[in-house]
């Protein structure tokens, strides 16, 4: 895998819904302490393509799916 060759480490995190945790993360983002990395935002109609892109690798951040047309950044 490319990440291993480059010495990059990563892990998966599975969490349960947690309102207090979400408020904490929201405050960290709002303060600039952490910065979410978003690769692109695709329209809901391209949800399958968004998943394909994630599975193929090569994205630098999250690939989001939106129902708001104004949020779309990539219309492949």
C-alpha positions as CSV (number, residue, x, y, z in Angstrom):
1,X,0.0,0.0,0.0
2,X,1.1,3.5,-0.8
3,X,0.6,4.8,2.8
4,X,2.9,2.1,4.2
5,X,5.6,2.8,1.5
6,X,5.5,6.5,2.5
7,X,5.6,5.8,6.2
8,X,2.2,7.2,6.8
9,X,0.1,5.8,9.6
10,X,-3.6,6.0,10.1
11,X,-6.4,4.3,12.1
12,X,-10.1,4.0,11.9
13,X,-12.3,5.3,14.7
14,X,-15.8,4.1,15.3
15,X,-18.0,6.1,17.6
16,X,-21.5,6.2,18.9
17,X,-23.7,9.3,18.7
18,X,-22.6,11.7,21.5
19,X,-24.0,15.2,21.7
20,X,-21.5,16.4,24.2
21,X,-18.6,15.1,22.1
22,X,-20.0,16.8,19.0
23,X,-20.2,20.1,20.9
24,X,-16.6,19.7,21.9
25,X,-15.4,18.9,18.3
26,X,-17.5,21.8,17.0
27,X,-15.9,24.2,19.5
28,X,-12.4,23.0,18.4
29,X,-13.2,23.5,14.8
30,X,-14.7,27.0,15.5
31,X,-11.6,28.0,17.5
32,X,-9.3,26.8,14.7
33,X,-7.6,24.2,17.0
34,X,-8.4,21.5,14.4
35,X,-9.1,21.8,10.7
36,X,-11.2,19.2,8.9
37,X,-9.7,18.2,5.5
38,X,-12.3,17.9,2.8
39,X,-11.2,16.6,-0.6
40,X,-14.4,17.4,-2.4
41,X,-18.2,17.6,-2.1
42,X,-20.4,15.7,-4.5
43,X,-24.1,15.9,-5.1
44,X,-26.3,13.2,-3.5
45,X,-26.9,11.7,-7.0
46,X,-23.2,10.8,-7.1
47,X,-23.1,9.0,-3.7
48,X,-21.9,5.7,-5.4
49,X,-19.1,7.6,-7.1
50,X,-18.1,9.2,-3.9
51,X,-17.7,5.8,-2.2
52,X,-15.8,4.5,-5.2
53,X,-13.4,7.4,-4.9
54,X,-12.8,6.7,-1.3
55,X,-12.3,3.0,-1.9
56,X,-9.9,3.6,-4.8
57,X,-7.7,5.8,-2.5
58,X,-5.8,8.9,-3.5
59,X,-8.1,11.3,-1.8
60,X,-6.6,13.9,0.6
61,X,-9.4,14.3,3.1
62,X,-13.1,13.4,3.3
63,X,-15.3,13.1,0.3
64,X,-18.7,14.5,1.3
65,X,-22.1,13.9,-0.2
66,X,-24.5,16.9,-0.1
67,X,-28.2,17.4,-0.8
68,X,-27.5,21.2,-1.1
69,X,-26.5,22.0,-4.8
70,X,-24.6,25.1,-3.7
71,X,-22.2,23.0,-1.6
72,X,-21.0,20.9,-4.5
73,X,-17.3,21.4,-5.4
74,X,-16.7,18.7,-7.9
75,X,-19.2,17.7,-10.7
76,X,-17.0,15.1,-12.5
